[in-house]
Amino acid sequence: MFDNLVTYHIHKRHPLPANDALAYQYVLAGNGVFVRAETRFFTALLPVTACTVRGLPPLRPQFQRLVPRIPARLLDAVLADARRARRLDHGLSEVLYQFHHQGRAVEVKKPSQQTTPTSVATSVTTAVADADRIICDLHSHGNMRAFFSQTDNADEQGARLYAVIGRVDSGPEMRLRVGVYGYWLALPLTAVFTNNGPSKIYTRRKKMTNNGHNNGRAANDDYTGFTYELEEPIAVKGFSVTYDRKFNTGNFESLNPAITIWVKSIVPEGEAFDLHHAKERVRRMARENVRAQLLRLQGNPEVVFLGLQPPLSGPTVFTGAGSPDPIFVRTVSVSLTYKVNLGDYNSITLGYTDWHDVRYVAHSPGELHMALDRMWQSLWANVEDEISRAQGKGGSGGFFGLPAITVEDLTGSSKESANGHGFVVPAMPAASARPVNGRHI
């Protein structure tokens, strides 16, 4: 009756087309089979099984909220209520809570239910009546650890978020996953809630490997072929990337440029961001800076961008559309070591290193590029001067500090440029007027 209830798609190119399935769609990609679905609350792309399909591009699991995050204070209310679910023997019963999302308002409800120390059940009528308003089911495990059991896997077969909270009396812990009709993907709490709430041990996210794996029907959500990444216990404030490469330039000479980039995060406490993509961008920045120095030595005119590339456009797995860059470059160290053959078995090895605070230009990729270019120019000026002296030619006359920024005056001038537009490019300041550390005083 419904030919498009479940559909199938072969992923041949990015991006994926719109989902034409009423329920869910299977997607065949270069790294396996995925399933995707869309509800009024989220869109999700989940791995089903891993395999290699030659000629098709790979995909990565994705989760995107379509509504605001759930206030984490509701988790405090859930924890307090779960602690009151005492039996006569003072043990705890399992309890089910449901989060109803109504656009900008969210409320948590406890439906009519029958509870035991190891189970909780609601009526079918209650489940169906409120289904379109429920974004997340959360059940407590009392003082047992938070995990998804075989019973949970059998029950949680909808397109919904599912959570479990455990060890409520000692050290509360919570796990969260998104479900798509019997397939699941673990999420950090901050993908859905404003922060981690009362939990002390947080969700473990899984990443897909190239090994075969099932779709998560095993107890405890232990998927074969997934590698656990402990993310939430660690608040990443920043990181650094160092790239140091030695180039053999022939004639017993070598060039060894190196750069270390210190990055800080602007993400609020408890929020998540794509650390993988952030490091990928900074590593690329480091490689490009080093490569540019070899091109300069070779006289290659290729223009290399030295700044930090902006993040990928559009929403990522843990952030919404229009999110700001979660990182900025705080400090950069650049180093240049050059070994030169002077002939007659003589050689000279020169090495210079500068550290620079670049936070005031980090907001602009273009300004950061210009700042890095000036840093490298300063190192090269020192290297070239020392080589000239070692070769008996005297000093090069170069400027050893940060070169002044060249500015074109387009407001009019008595001098005309070659292309007919009036502007003046100021020359390097005289020695008496040179800036100190690149700044005029």
C-alpha positions, 0 to 999 in steps of 0.5 A: 500500500505504501511503496515508500514506507521503506526505501533504498538508496545507493550513495554515489556522491555528496550530499545525500538527497532528501529522504523520500521514505515515510519510515526509514531509508537504507543507504549503501555507502563505501564503508557499509550500510546505513539507515536514516530517518527524520522525525519532527525532533531530529534527523539521524543516519546510523550505521547498520553493518560495515563493509567495503564497497569499492567506488562509493564514497563513505559516510559518517554517522550523523545526528541533528536536532531540529528543536532546542535542547532539553533543559538539563534541570529536568534531569535533576527532577527525574533523579530526585523522583527516581530516588523516591521510588522505594519499595518496602524493603527500601530497594528501588523500582525501575521508573519510566519518564517521558520528555514531551517537546512542544517547540520551545517548551519541554515537560517531563511526565511519568505515565501510568505504569507498573514497576518492579525492581527490574522492569517497567511497563505502560499501557499500549493506549498511553504509548500510542496517544502521546507518541507524536509529542515524545522526544525521549524515553528515560527509565531508571535502573535504580542502583544498578549501572546505566546500560541498555539491556536485551529487554530495552533493545526489544522494547525500544523499536521506534524513531526516538531518543532513549536514555537510562539512568543508574546508580541513583543513590551513589554516583548517578550515571546516564547513557543516551542513544538515538533509535531508528526502528531497531538500530541505535547510535550512542550520543553524548548527553549534550547532543540533546540536553543543555548540559550533563545534569547530575550525571558523574559518568557520561555517555560513551560514543562509538565510532564505526570501524571497517570490521563487521558488526551487528546493529546493536541487538546484543545486550549492553549495546556492545556492538562488534566493530565499534570502538569506544571513545570516552568523551564526556569525562574530559572537558577539552579546553584546548590542544596543540599541534606540532609539525616539524619536517626536514627536507633534503634539498641536495648538495648536502643541504637541508631545510627544516621548518617547524610550527607549533599551533596552540588552540583554545576552545570557546565551547561552554562548559559541558557542551560538545564539539567535533574535536576530530574535525577541529584537529584535522583543520589545525593539522592541515594548517601546520602542514601548509605552513611548512610546505610553503617554506619549501616552496619559497626556497624553491622559488615556486610562485604557488600561493599557500593559505597559511591561516586556519580554514573555517569549519565545514559549512552547515550543521555537524553531528553535535551542533546546529546550523550557524554555530560559531567556530568552536576553536581559535588559534591562541599562540603560534611558534614558528621555527626555521633551520637551514643547513647550507654548504659553503664549499671546501667541506664547510657548512653553516646551520642556522636556526631561529624560532619565534613565539607569537600571540595571535588571538587578536587576529584569530577571528579572521582567517585572512588576518591570521594568514597575513600574521603568519606570513610576516612571522616567516618573513622575519625568520627568512630575513635572519637566515638570509642575512647570516648566510650572506655574512658566512659567504663573505658578502656582508650583511643583507640589509634585511629587516629582522623584526616583523615586517610592516603591513603594506597598505594601499592608499586608494583615496588618490595620489599624485603618483599613478600605478601601472594600471592607472589607479592612483595609490602608493605602496609605502616602502619599508620604513627607514632604520630609525622608524622601524617598528618594535616587534612589528608595532610602530611606537 
